[in-house]
C-alpha cells in the first residue's frame, strides 16, 4: 500500500520519489513485538507456531469416500474455499488447500500408528 502511495505521489508531482526505509510491523495476526530475536533462536528460546495457530484451518476427519486419497496425498474435489486440516484419531494427517477447481495437499504430516 505505501509503495503505491509513493508511486502515485511521484506521478502527481511529476518527479521521481523513493522511500528511505520501510518496516513492516504487522502482517495479518502477526506483530513484530511478538517475534523472536536471532539470539533467542540461537539459544533455543522460541516456540514454533502450529499449523492451526498460523492458518486457522477448518479441522475435520477425512470424508470416507476420499479417505485413502487424503491419507496418501491425492487430489480431491473442492469441499472448501479455505484450508482444511484433516485429522484422524487425534493425529494430523494433512493440510489441504484450494487448487484450481479441486483441493490438493500442501503438507503431509508423519503418520503415527493410530492412522
Backbone atoms as SQL, in Angstrom:
CREATE TABLE atoms (id INTEGER PRIMARY KEY, chain TEXT, resi INTEGER, resn TEXT, atom TEXT, x REAL, y REAL, z REAL);
INSERT INTO atoms VALUES
  (1, 'A', 1, 'UNK', 'N', 0.826, -1.192, 0.000),
  (2, 'A', 1, 'UNK', 'CA', 0.000, 0.000, 0.000),
  (3, 'A', 1, 'UNK', 'C', 0.868, 1.253, 0.000),
  (4, 'A', 2, 'UNK', 'N', 1.874, 1.312, 0.833),
  (5, 'A', 2, 'UNK', 'CA', 2.703, 2.519, 0.944),
  (6, 'A', 2, 'UNK', 'C', 3.524, 2.735, -0.324),
  (7, 'A', 3, 'UNK', 'N', 3.983, 1.649, -0.941),
  (8, 'A', 3, 'UNK', 'CA', 4.746, 1.804, -2.189),
  (9, 'A', 3, 'UNK', 'C', 3.857, 2.362, -3.297),
  (10, 'A', 4, 'UNK', 'N', 2.595, 1.953, -3.312),
  (11, 'A', 4, 'UNK', 'CA', 1.649, 2.501, -4.292),
  (12, 'A', 4, 'UNK', 'C', 1.412, 3.984, -4.042),
  (13, 'A', 5, 'UNK', 'N', 1.326, 4.356, -2.777),
  (14, 'A', 5, 'UNK', 'CA', 1.145, 5.767, -2.427),
  (15, 'A', 5, 'UNK', 'C', 2.331, 6.600, -2.910),
  (16, 'A', 6, 'UNK', 'N', 3.546, 6.120, -2.698),
  (17, 'A', 6, 'UNK', 'CA', 4.748, 6.832, -3.158),
  (18, 'A', 6, 'UNK', 'C', 4.734, 6.956, -4.680),
  (19, 'A', 7, 'UNK', 'N', 4.352, 5.890, -5.348),
  (20, 'A', 7, 'UNK', 'CA', 4.274, 5.907, -6.810),
  (21, 'A', 7, 'UNK', 'C', 3.240, 6.934, -7.284),
  (22, 'A', 8, 'UNK', 'N', 2.067, 6.955, -6.637),
  (23, 'A', 8, 'UNK', 'CA', 1.017, 7.915, -7.004),
  (24, 'A', 8, 'UNK', 'C', 1.469, 9.358, -6.769),
  (25, 'A', 9, 'UNK', 'N', 2.129, 9.587, -5.632),
  (26, 'A', 9, 'UNK', 'CA', 2.652, 10.933, -5.350),
  (27, 'A', 9, 'UNK', 'C', 3.690, 11.344, -6.393),
  (28, 'A', 10, 'UNK', 'N', 4.529, 10.415, -6.770),
  (29, 'A', 10, 'UNK', 'CA', 5.563, 10.681, -7.777),
  (30, 'A', 10, 'UNK', 'C', 4.936, 11.124, -9.095),
  (31, 'A', 11, 'UNK', 'N', 3.879, 10.440, -9.504),
  (32, 'A', 11, 'UNK', 'CA', 3.190, 10.806, -10.743),
  (33, 'A', 11, 'UNK', 'C', 2.519, 12.174, -10.616),
  (34, 'A', 12, 'UNK', 'N', 1.865, 12.391, -9.477),
  (35, 'A', 12, 'UNK', 'CA', 1.139, 13.643, -9.265),
  (36, 'A', 12, 'UNK', 'C', 2.091, 14.842, -9.234),
  (37, 'A', 13, 'UNK', 'N', 3.255, 14.679, -8.630),
  (38, 'A', 13, 'UNK', 'CA', 4.233, 15.761, -8.532),
  (39, 'A', 13, 'UNK', 'C', 5.167, 15.821, -9.734),
  (40, 'A', 14, 'UNK', 'N', 5.040, 14.817, -10.591),
  (41, 'A', 14, 'UNK', 'CA', 5.866, 14.727, -11.798),
  (42, 'A', 14, 'UNK', 'C', 7.370, 14.784, -11.470),
  (43, 'A', 15, 'UNK', 'N', 7.725, 14.028, -10.452),
  (44, 'A', 15, 'UNK', 'CA', 9.132, 13.943, -10.061),
  (45, 'A', 15, 'UNK', 'C', 9.392, 12.567, -9.443),
  (46, 'A', 16, 'UNK', 'N', 10.571, 12.033, -9.644),
  (47, 'A', 16, 'UNK', 'CA', 10.868, 10.719, -9.051),
  (48, 'A', 16, 'UNK', 'C', 10.914, 10.805, -7.521),
  (49, 'A', 17, 'UNK', 'N', 10.317, 9.852, -6.870),
  (50, 'A', 17, 'UNK', 'CA', 10.346, 9.751, -5.410),
  (51, 'A', 17, 'UNK', 'C', 10.771, 8.337, -5.031),
  (52, 'A', 18, 'UNK', 'N', 11.392, 8.229, -3.902),
  (53, 'A', 18, 'UNK', 'CA', 11.709, 6.895, -3.370),
  (54, 'A', 18, 'UNK', 'C', 11.616, 6.932, -1.855),
  (55, 'A', 19, 'UNK', 'N', 11.426, 5.771, -1.294),
  (56, 'A', 19, 'UNK', 'CA', 11.348, 5.668, 0.158),
  (57, 'A', 19, 'UNK', 'C', 12.742, 5.422, 0.714),
  (58, 'A', 20, 'UNK', 'N', 12.988, 5.974, 1.867),
  (59, 'A', 20, 'UNK', 'CA', 14.273, 5.768, 2.532),
  (60, 'A', 20, 'UNK', 'C', 14.279, 4.435, 3.274),
  (61, 'A', 21, 'UNK', 'N', 13.144, 4.068, 3.901),
  (62, 'A', 21, 'UNK', 'CA', 13.056, 2.792, 4.601),
  (63, 'A', 21, 'UNK', 'C', 11.589, 2.419, 4.784),
  (64, 'A', 22, 'UNK', 'N', 11.390, 1.153, 5.039),
  (65, 'A', 22, 'UNK', 'CA', 10.050, 0.637, 5.278),
  (66, 'A', 22, 'UNK', 'C', 10.185, -0.536, 6.242),
  (67, 'A', 23, 'UNK', 'N', 9.432, -0.517, 7.320),
  (68, 'A', 23, 'UNK', 'CA', 9.455, -1.615, 8.277),
  (69, 'A', 23, 'UNK', 'C', 8.029, -2.111, 8.468),
  (70, 'A', 24, 'UNK', 'N', 7.823, -3.365, 8.130),
  (71, 'A', 24, 'UNK', 'CA', 6.502, -3.971, 8.318),
  (72, 'A', 24, 'UNK', 'C', 6.423, -4.451, 9.760),
  (73, 'A', 25, 'UNK', 'N', 5.458, -3.932, 10.515),
  (74, 'A', 25, 'UNK', 'CA', 5.357, -4.315, 11.921),
  (75, 'A', 25, 'UNK', 'C', 4.195, -5.268, 12.178),
  (76, 'A', 26, 'UNK', 'N', 3.267, -5.345, 11.236),
  (77, 'A', 26, 'UNK', 'CA', 2.182, -6.326, 11.353),
  (78, 'A', 26, 'UNK', 'C', 1.930, -6.970, 9.999),
  (79, 'A', 27, 'UNK', 'N', 1.526, -8.205, 10.037),
  (80, 'A', 27, 'UNK', 'CA', 1.104, -8.939, 8.842),
  (81, 'A', 27, 'UNK', 'C', 0.036, -9.907, 9.302),
  (82, 'A', 28, 'UNK', 'N', -1.213, -9.606, 8.940),
  (83, 'A', 28, 'UNK', 'CA', -2.312, -10.427, 9.417),
  (84, 'A', 28, 'UNK', 'C', -2.338, -10.423, 10.939),
  (85, 'A', 29, 'UNK', 'N', -2.407, -11.598, 11.545),
  (86, 'A', 29, 'UNK', 'CA', -2.470, -11.662, 13.009),
  (87, 'A', 29, 'UNK', 'C', -1.109, -11.544, 13.692),
  (88, 'A', 30, 'UNK', 'N', -0.043, -11.387, 12.924),
  (89, 'A', 30, 'UNK', 'CA', 1.306, -11.372, 13.483),
  (90, 'A', 30, 'UNK', 'C', 1.803, -9.945, 13.690),
  (91, 'A', 31, 'UNK', 'N', 2.543, -9.750, 14.784),
  (92, 'A', 31, 'UNK', 'CA', 3.094, -8.441, 15.106),
  (93, 'A', 31, 'UNK', 'C', 4.565, -8.604, 15.442),
  (94, 'A', 32, 'UNK', 'N', 5.375, -7.665, 15.012),
  (95, 'A', 32, 'UNK', 'CA', 6.816, -7.749, 15.236),
  (96, 'A', 32, 'UNK', 'C', 7.167, -7.816, 16.723),
  (97, 'A', 33, 'UNK', 'N', 6.328, -7.235, 17.578),
  (98, 'A', 33, 'UNK', 'CA', 6.611, -7.271, 19.024),
  (99, 'A', 33, 'UNK', 'C', 6.545, -8.701, 19.571),
  (100, 'A', 34, 'UNK', 'N', 5.880, -9.606, 18.845),
  (101, 'A', 34, 'UNK', 'CA', 5.775, -10.999, 19.276),
  (102, 'A', 34, 'UNK', 'C', 6.853, -11.883, 18.654),
  (103, 'A', 35, 'UNK', 'N', 7.747, -11.284, 17.889),
  (104, 'A', 35, 'UNK', 'CA', 8.765, -12.082, 17.197),
  (105, 'A', 35, 'UNK', 'C', 9.945, -12.388, 18.116),
  (106, 'A', 36, 'UNK', 'N', 10.760, -13.327, 17.666),
  (107, 'A', 36, 'UNK', 'CA', 11.959, -13.718, 18.410),
  (108, 'A', 36, 'UNK', 'C', 13.184, -13.112, 17.761),
  (109, 'A', 37, 'UNK', 'N', 14.171, -12.821, 18.578),
  (110, 'A', 37, 'UNK', 'CA', 15.434, -12.299, 18.048),
  (111, 'A', 37, 'UNK', 'C', 16.292, -13.477, 17.578),
  (112, 'A', 38, 'UNK', 'N', 17.290, -13.170, 16.792),
  (113, 'A', 38, 'UNK', 'CA', 18.231, -14.195, 16.360),
  (114, 'A', 38, 'UNK', 'C', 18.903, -14.824, 17.581),
  (115, 'A', 39, 'UNK', 'N', 19.188, -14.002, 18.588),
  (116, 'A', 39, 'UNK', 'CA', 19.778, -14.513, 19.833),
  (117, 'A', 39, 'UNK', 'C', 18.865, -15.563, 20.468),
  (118, 'A', 40, 'UNK', 'N', 17.551, -15.271, 20.536),
  (119, 'A', 40, 'UNK', 'CA', 16.587, -16.229, 21.093),
  (120, 'A', 40, 'UNK', 'C', 16.623, -17.547, 20.325),
  (121, 'A', 41, 'UNK', 'N', 16.629, -17.455, 19.029),
  (122, 'A', 41, 'UNK', 'CA', 16.606, -18.658, 18.192),
  (123, 'A', 41, 'UNK', 'C', 17.898, -19.456, 18.357),
  (124, 'A', 42, 'UNK', 'N', 19.032, -18.759, 18.339),
  (125, 'A', 42, 'UNK', 'CA', 20.318, -19.444, 18.506),
  (126, 'A', 42, 'UNK', 'C', 20.432, -20.126, 19.868),
  (127, 'A', 43, 'UNK', 'N', 19.724, -19.596, 20.871),
  (128, 'A', 43, 'UNK', 'CA', 19.785, -20.149, 22.219),
  (129, 'A', 43, 'UNK', 'C', 18.559, -20.997, 22.559),
  (130, 'A', 44, 'UNK', 'N', 17.871, -21.423, 21.518),
  (131, 'A', 44, 'UNK', 'CA', 16.731, -22.339, 21.665),
  (132, 'A', 44, 'UNK', 'C', 15.657, -21.794, 22.613),
  (133, 'A', 45, 'UNK', 'N', 15.424, -20.483, 22.527),
  (134, 'A', 45, 'UNK', 'CA', 14.431, -19.822, 23.360),
  (135, 'A', 45, 'UNK', 'C', 13.302, -19.290, 22.474),
  (136, 'A', 46, 'UNK', 'N', 12.572, -20.204, 21.860),
  (137, 'A', 46, 'UNK', 'CA', 11.478, -19.817, 20.969),
  (138, 'A', 46, 'UNK', 'C', 10.444, -20.933, 20.929),
  (139, 'A', 47, 'UNK', 'N', 9.282, -20.616, 20.408),
  (140, 'A', 47, 'UNK', 'CA', 8.215, -21.592, 20.251),
  (141, 'A', 47, 'UNK', 'C', 7.727, -21.531, 18.807),
  (142, 'A', 48, 'UNK', 'N', 7.739, -22.659, 18.138),
  (143, 'A', 48, 'UNK', 'CA', 7.189, -22.712, 16.790),
  (144, 'A', 48, 'UNK', 'C', 5.669, -22.711, 16.871),
  (145, 'A', 49, 'UNK', 'N', 5.041, -22.013, 15.951),
  (146, 'A', 49, 'UNK', 'CA', 3.582, -21.995, 15.898),
  (147, 'A', 49, 'UNK', 'C', 3.091, -23.225, 15.153),
  (148, 'A', 50, 'UNK', 'N', 1.957, -23.730, 15.554),
  (149, 'A', 50, 'UNK', 'CA', 1.358, -24.877, 14.871),
  (150, 'A', 50, 'UNK', 'C', 0.625, -24.403, 13.619),
  (151, 'A', 51, 'UNK', 'N', 0.302, -25.341, 12.765),
  (152, 'A', 51, 'UNK', 'CA', -0.480, -25.042, 11.564),
  (153, 'A', 51, 'UNK', 'C', -1.810, -24.399, 11.965),
  (154, 'A', 52, 'UNK', 'N', -2.408, -24.893, 13.028),
  (155, 'A', 52, 'UNK', 'CA', -3.688, -24.343, 13.498),
  (156, 'A', 52, 'UNK', 'C', -3.550, -22.874, 13.899),
  (157, 'A', 53, 'UNK', 'N', -2.448, -22.533, 14.574),
  (158, 'A', 53, 'UNK', 'CA', -2.240, -21.154, 15.020),
  (159, 'A', 53, 'UNK', 'C', -1.975, -20.208, 13.855),
  (160, 'A', 54, 'UNK', 'N', -1.301, -20.698, 12.827),
  (161, 'A', 54, 'UNK', 'CA', -0.922, -19.836, 11.713),
  (162, 'A', 54, 'UNK', 'C', -2.062, -19.662, 10.713),
  (163, 'A', 55, 'UNK', 'N', -2.676, -20.752, 10.298),
  (164, 'A', 55, 'UNK', 'CA', -3.667, -20.690, 9.219),
  (165, 'A', 55, 'UNK', 'C', -5.113, -20.727, 9.681),
  (166, 'A', 56, 'UNK', 'N', -5.344, -21.132, 10.929),
  (167, 'A', 56, 'UNK', 'CA', -6.700, -21.281, 11.446),
  (168, 'A', 56, 'UNK', 'C', -7.583, -22.069, 10.468),
  (169, 'A', 57, 'UNK', 'N', -7.144, -23.275, 10.090),
  (170, 'A', 57, 'UNK', 'CA', -7.912, -24.045, 9.108),
  (171, 'A', 57, 'UNK', 'C', -9.139, -24.693, 9.723),
  (172, 'A', 58, 'UNK', 'N', -10.051, -25.078, 8.874),
  (173, 'A', 58, 'UNK', 'CA', -11.167, -25.912, 9.297),
  (174, 'A', 58, 'UNK', 'C', -10.557, -27.276, 9.619),
  (175, 'A', 59, 'UNK', 'N', -10.916, -27.861, 10.757),
  (176, 'A', 59, 'UNK', 'CA', -10.388, -29.161, 11.159),
  (177, 'A', 59, 'UNK', 'C', -11.502, -30.188, 11.011),
  (178, 'A', 60, 'UNK', 'N', -11.204, -31.283, 10.300),
  (179, 'A', 60, 'UNK', 'CA', -12.227, -32.316, 10.121),
  (180, 'A', 60, 'UNK', 'C', -11.591, -33.674, 9.861),
  (181, 'A', 61, 'UNK', 'N', -12.363, -34.709, 10.104),
  (182, 'A', 61, 'UNK', 'CA', -11.920, -36.061, 9.774),
  (183, 'A', 61, 'UNK', 'C', -12.063, -36.245, 8.265),
  (184, 'A', 62, 'UNK', 'N', -11.242, -37.132, 7.689),
  (185, 'A', 62, 'UNK', 'CA', -11.364, -37.372, 6.245),
  (186, 'A', 62, 'UNK', 'C', -12.754, -37.884, 5.887),
  (187, 'A', 63, 'UNK', 'N', -13.268, -37.419, 4.779),
  (188, 'A', 63, 'UNK', 'CA', -14.545, -37.903, 4.271),
  (189, 'A', 63, 'UNK', 'C', -14.313, -39.324, 3.775),
  (190, 'A', 64, 'UNK', 'N', -15.169, -40.245, 4.196),
  (191, 'A', 64, 'UNK', 'CA', -14.959, -41.671, 3.919),
  (192, 'A', 64, 'UNK', 'C', -14.606, -41.948, 2.457),
  (193, 'A', 65, 'UNK', 'N', -15.347, -41.359, 1.527),
  (194, 'A', 65, 'UNK', 'CA', -15.109, -41.703, 0.121),
  (195, 'A', 65, 'UNK', 'C', -13.771, -41.186, -0.416),
  (196, 'A', 66, 'UNK', 'N', -13.136, -40.223, 0.291),
  (197, 'A', 66, 'UNK', 'CA', -11.842, -39.689, -0.158),
  (198, 'A', 66, 'UNK', 'C', -10.718, -40.025, 0.822),
  (199, 'A', 67, 'UNK', 'N', -11.003, -40.835, 1.837),
  (200, 'A', 67, 'UNK', 'CA', -10.036, -41.067, 2.912),
  (201, 'A', 67, 'UNK', 'C', -8.691, -41.589, 2.397),
  (202, 'A', 68, 'UNK', 'N', -8.693, -42.568, 1.511),
  (203, 'A', 68, 'UNK', 'CA', -7.422, -43.108, 1.012),
  (204, 'A', 68, 'UNK', 'C', -6.628, -42.043, 0.260),
  (205, 'A', 69, 'UNK', 'N', -7.315, -41.238, -0.550),
  (206, 'A', 69, 'UNK', 'CA', -6.625, -40.166, -1.281),
  (207, 'A', 69, 'UNK', 'C', -6.027, -39.148, -0.311),
  (208, 'A', 70, 'UNK', 'N', -6.787, -38.805, 0.724),
  (209, 'A', 70, 'UNK', 'CA', -6.324, -37.817, 1.709),
  (210, 'A', 70, 'UNK', 'C', -5.107, -38.360, 2.459),
  (211, 'A', 71, 'UNK', 'N', -5.156, -39.596, 2.888),
  (212, 'A', 71, 'UNK', 'CA', -4.042, -40.201, 3.629),
  (213, 'A', 71, 'UNK', 'C', -2.800, -40.315, 2.752),
  (214, 'A', 72, 'UNK', 'N', -3.004, -40.561, 1.452),
  (215, 'A', 72, 'UNK', 'CA', -1.876, -40.757, 0.534),
  (216, 'A', 72, 'UNK', 'C', -1.494, -39.504, -0.254),
  (217, 'A', 73, 'UNK', 'N', -2.150, -38.382, 0.025),
  (218, 'A', 73, 'UNK', 'CA', -1.772, -37.127, -0.618),
  (219, 'A', 73, 'UNK', 'C', -2.335, -36.921, -2.015),
  (220, 'A', 74, 'UNK', 'N', -3.467, -37.520, -2.294),
  (221, 'A', 74, 'UNK', 'CA', -4.083, -37.350, -3.605),
  (222, 'A', 74, 'UNK', 'C', -4.929, -36.092, -3.698),
  (223, 'A', 75, 'UNK', 'N', -5.193, -35.665, -4.916),
  (224, 'A', 75, 'UNK', 'CA', -6.065, -34.509, -5.156),
  (225, 'A', 75, 'UNK', 'C', -7.511, -34.957, -4.994),
  (226, 'A', 76, 'UNK', 'N', -8.319, -34.124, -4.333),
  (227, 'A', 76, 'UNK', 'CA', -9.725, -34.441, -4.074),
  (228, 'A', 76, 'UNK', 'C', -10.609, -33.310, -4.600),
  (229, 'A', 77, 'UNK', 'N', -11.913, -33.563, -4.749),
  (230, 'A', 77, 'UNK', 'CA', -12.821, -32.484, -5.162),
  (231, 'A', 77, 'UNK', 'C', -12.819, -31.358, -4.137),
  (232, 'A', 78, 'UNK', 'N', -13.116, -30.145, -4.594),
  (233, 'A', 78, 'UNK', 'CA', -13.141, -28.984, -3.691),
  (234, 'A', 78, 'UNK', 'C', -14.316, -29.115, -2.735),
  (235, 'A', 79, 'UNK', 'N', -14.005, -29.123, -1.446),
  (236, 'A', 79, 'UNK', 'CA', -15.053, -29.185, -0.423),
  (237, 'A', 79, 'UNK', 'C', -15.022, -27.948, 0.475),
  (238, 'A', 80, 'UNK', 'N', -14.084, -27.048, 0.198),
  (239, 'A', 80, 'UNK', 'CA', -13.985, -25.810, 0.967),
  (240, 'A', 80, 'UNK', 'C', -13.197, -24.793, 0.150),
  (241, 'A', 81, 'UNK', 'N', -13.434, -23.521, 0.411),
  (242, 'A', 81, 'UNK', 'CA', -12.665, -22.458, -0.230),
  (243, 'A', 81, 'UNK', 'C', -11.383, -22.173, 0.535),
  (244, 'A', 82, 'UNK', 'N', -11.281, -22.701, 1.739),
  (245, 'A', 82, 'UNK', 'CA', -10.147, -22.420, 2.612),
  (246, 'A', 82, 'UNK', 'C', -9.362, -23.689, 2.902),
  (247, 'A', 83, 'UNK', 'N', -8.364, -23.559, 3.758),
  (248, 'A', 83, 'UNK', 'CA', -7.560, -24.705, 4.156),
  (249, 'A', 83, 'UNK', 'C', -8.365, -25.643, 5.051),
  (250, 'A', 84, 'UNK', 'N', -8.070, -26.938, 4.916),
  (251, 'A', 84, 'UNK', 'CA', -8.670, -27.963, 5.774),
  (252, 'A', 84, 'UNK', 'C', -7.538, -28.786, 6.358),
  (253, 'A', 85, 'UNK', 'N', -7.562, -28.952, 7.664),
  (254, 'A', 85, 'UNK', 'CA', -6.619, -29.825, 8.343),
  (255, 'A', 85, 'UNK', 'C', -7.360, -31.125, 8.619),
  (256, 'A', 86, 'UNK', 'N', -6.950, -32.195, 7.930),
  (257, 'A', 86, 'UNK', 'CA', -7.589, -33.484, 8.136),
  (258, 'A', 86, 'UNK', 'C', -6.923, -34.184, 9.309),
  (259, 'A', 87, 'UNK', 'N', -7.762, -34.664, 10.236),
  (260, 'A', 87, 'UNK', 'CA', -7.296, -35.299, 11.473),
  (261, 'A', 87, 'UNK', 'C', -8.062, -36.603, 11.659),
  (262, 'A', 88, 'UNK', 'N', -7.332, -37.644, 12.079),
  (263, 'A', 88, 'UNK', 'CA', -7.983, -38.909, 12.389),
  (264, 'A', 88, 'UNK', 'C', -7.374, -39.450, 13.671),
  (265, 'A', 89, 'UNK', 'N', -8.220, -39.817, 14.626),
  (266, 'A', 89, 'UNK', 'CA', -7.773, -40.323, 15.928),
  (267, 'A', 89, 'UNK', 'C', -6.787, -39.351, 16.589),
  (268, 'A', 90, 'UNK', 'N', -7.098, -38.065, 16.538),
  (269, 'A', 90, 'UNK', 'CA', -6.243, -37.005, 17.103),
  (270, 'A', 90, 'UNK', 'C', -4.867, -36.926, 16.461),
  (271, 'A', 91, 'UNK', 'N', -4.710, -37.469, 15.286),
  (272, 'A', 91, 'UNK', 'CA', -3.438, -37.426, 14.557),
  (273, 'A', 91, 'UNK', 'C', -3.628, -36.566, 13.306),
  (274, 'A', 92, 'UNK', 'N', -2.813, -35.508, 13.174),
  (275, 'A', 92, 'UNK', 'CA', -2.902, -34.648, 11.988),
  (276, 'A', 92, 'UNK', 'C', -2.365, -35.409, 10.790),
  (277, 'A', 93, 'UNK', 'N', -3.189, -35.535, 9.755),
  (278, 'A', 93, 'UNK', 'CA', -2.805, -36.273, 8.556),
  (279, 'A', 93, 'UNK', 'C', -2.237, -35.370, 7.478),
  (280, 'A', 94, 'UNK', 'N', -3.015, -34.330, 7.147),
  (281, 'A', 94, 'UNK', 'CA', -2.610, -33.477, 6.039),
  (282, 'A', 94, 'UNK', 'C', -3.346, -32.149, 6.077),
  (283, 'A', 95, 'UNK', 'N', -2.718, -31.161, 5.451),
  (284, 'A', 95, 'UNK', 'CA', -3.331, -29.852, 5.285),
  (285, 'A', 95, 'UNK', 'C', -3.620, -29.686, 3.803),
  (286, 'A', 96, 'UNK', 'N', -4.884, -29.516, 3.469),
  (287, 'A', 96, 'UNK', 'CA', -5.308, -29.348, 2.076),
  (288, 'A', 96, 'UNK', 'C', -5.730, -27.906, 1.838),
  (289, 'A', 97, 'UNK', 'N', -5.529, -27.461, 0.616),
  (290, 'A', 97, 'UNK', 'CA', -5.947, -26.129, 0.230),
  (291, 'A', 97, 'UNK', 'C', -6.483, -26.124, -1.183),
  (292, 'A', 98, 'UNK', 'N', -7.119, -25.026, -1.586),
  (293, 'A', 98, 'UNK', 'CA', -7.687, -24.926, -2.928),
  (294, 'A', 98, 'UNK', 'C', -6.625, -25.050, -4.010),
  (295, 'A', 99, 'UNK', 'N', -6.991, -25.721, -5.078),
  (296, 'A', 99, 'UNK', 'CA', -6.105, -25.898, -6.228),
  (297, 'A', 99, 'UNK', 'C', -6.993, -25.993, -7.456),
  (298, 'A', 100, 'UNK', 'N', -7.020, -24.928, -8.258),
  (299, 'A', 100, 'UNK', 'CA', -7.917, -24.829, -9.407),
  (300, 'A', 100, 'UNK', 'C', -9.333, -25.109, -8.929),
  (301, 'A', 101, 'UNK', 'N', -10.009, -26.111, -9.466),
  (302, 'A', 101, 'UNK', 'CA', -11.375, -26.404, -9.024),
  (303, 'A', 101, 'UNK', 'C', -11.409, -27.617, -8.085),
  (304, 'A', 102, 'UNK', 'N', -10.243, -27.948, -7.509),
  (305, 'A', 102, 'UNK', 'CA', -10.133, -29.097, -6.616),
  (306, 'A', 102, 'UNK', 'C', -9.382, -28.677, -5.351),
  (307, 'A', 103, 'UNK', 'N', -8.932, -29.660, -4.586),
  (308, 'A', 103, 'UNK', 'CA', -8.095, -29.403, -3.418),
  (309, 'A', 103, 'UNK', 'C', -6.896, -30.329, -3.476),
  (310, 'A', 104, 'UNK', 'N', -5.741, -29.799, -3.056),
  (311, 'A', 104, 'UNK', 'CA', -4.532, -30.614, -3.050),
  (312, 'A', 104, 'UNK', 'C', -3.837, -30.476, -1.706),
  (313, 'A', 105, 'UNK', 'N', -2.998, -31.462, -1.370),
  (314, 'A', 105, 'UNK', 'CA', -2.286, -31.372, -0.098),
  (315, 'A', 105, 'UNK', 'C', -1.162, -30.354, -0.174),
  (316, 'A', 106, 'UNK', 'N', -1.051, -29.547, 0.862),
  (317, 'A', 106, 'UNK', 'CA', 0.062, -28.605, 0.978),
  (318, 'A', 106, 'UNK', 'C', 1.105, -29.148, 1.935),
  (319, 'A', 107, 'UNK', 'N', 0.643, -29.894, 2.953),
  (320, 'A', 107, 'UNK', 'CA', 1.549, -30.521, 3.914),
  (321, 'A', 107, 'UNK', 'C', 1.000, -31.904, 4.232),
  (322, 'A', 108, 'UNK', 'N', 1.872, -32.895, 4.179),
  (323, 'A', 108, 'UNK', 'CA', 1.536, -34.239, 4.643),
  (324, 'A', 108, 'UNK', 'C', 2.329, -34.454, 5.920),
  (325, 'A', 109, 'UNK', 'N', 1.639, -34.791, 6.992),
  (326, 'A', 109, 'UNK', 'CA', 2.297, -34.982, 8.275),
  (327, 'A', 109, 'UNK', 'C', 2.697, -36.440, 8.438),
  (328, 'A', 110, 'UNK', 'N', 3.682, -36.681, 9.290),
  (329, 'A', 110, 'UNK', 'CA', 4.069, -38.063, 9.597),
  (330, 'A', 110, 'UNK', 'C', 2.880, -38.776, 10.180),
  (331, 'A', 111, 'UNK', 'N', 2.687, -39.997, 9.722),
  (332, 'A', 111, 'UNK', 'CA', 1.582, -40.787, 10.248),
  (333, 'A', 111, 'UNK', 'C', 2.083, -41.631, 11.398),
  (334, 'A', 112, 'UNK', 'N', 1.300, -41.646, 12.453),
  (335, 'A', 112, 'UNK', 'CA', 1.615, -42.499, 13.587),
  (336, 'A', 112, 'UNK', 'C', 0.936, -43.839, 13.435),
  (337, 'A', 113, 'UNK', 'N', 1.028, -44.660, 14.438),
  (338, 'A', 113, 'UNK', 'CA', 0.399, -45.982, 14.408),
  (339, 'A', 113, 'UNK', 'C', -1.115, -45.907, 14.512),
  (340, 'A', 114, 'UNK', 'N', -1.620, -44.717, 14.869),
  (341, 'A', 114, 'UNK', 'CA', -3.069, -44.613, 15.091),
  (342, 'A', 114, 'UNK', 'C', -3.834, -44.212, 13.840),
  (343, 'A', 115, 'UNK', 'N', -3.214, -44.248, 12.647),
  (344, 'A', 115, 'UNK', 'CA', -3.953, -43.898, 11.426),
  (345, 'A', 115, 'UNK', 'C', -4.385, -45.130, 10.687);
